[in-house]
């Protein structure tokens, strides 16, 4: 079981990047999925998440209207399209899948409220990809 995030890089303000998260060892379409980020000196935060049942999406206020989460079940991959990037989007971006949806539902909120491998387990937490927005 593994999640592999890729697609990060250096981009100028106003530019775009698409992050990919490929799953192996399990089928992603059965899981809620999400993207998280951690900037230097800041706590990890949930950026965008998507449910497994009806595709309901969540976006942090700071990225609404600029980022789009999607999944390609045929490729067992989740994407994060990031447009109109700002310097404050600079961070390491992680992807995750939720292997304990019943617990997440019982606790309330969405999987985006639980940002870390401590909750999802290392198998369902990708290794991170660096995004740097700078001129």
Phi, psi and omega in degrees: 000126184201147171240132182238111179268145178206172175105356178289171179167192179260128181220150179282154175307137183090350181277184184229152172216152172238119176270144177238149178223105182263133180259144173224145179089352176203165183260116187296330187294348178270359187238145163292145183229158181202163174242139181228163177213156175221117177269157180304128178078004181239162177284155173296146179221151175283128182263309181202140180222156180223133180286162178272336189280301186238009178075015178301135182246153175231139175228139172296147182304326184291345183240357181303135179085350181244325182252148177223126176264143178207167177222147175242100185295329180296328180262359180054045188223144174246145182237157169227106176275122183242116180244165178048049184295145181240157178305327180287355173276353179299125184182170166271128182256134181238148172249158181208157172235149185261105181274356183231059185297330180294320178292318180300317179295321181293326180283339180092166180076204178236176180297340178294345179279352186236087193263085172165159177294342178298331181266313187275339186091148185298329182295333185250022179231119182288170189277348178097145176222135186278130173242124179236122179249110185201148176267000000 
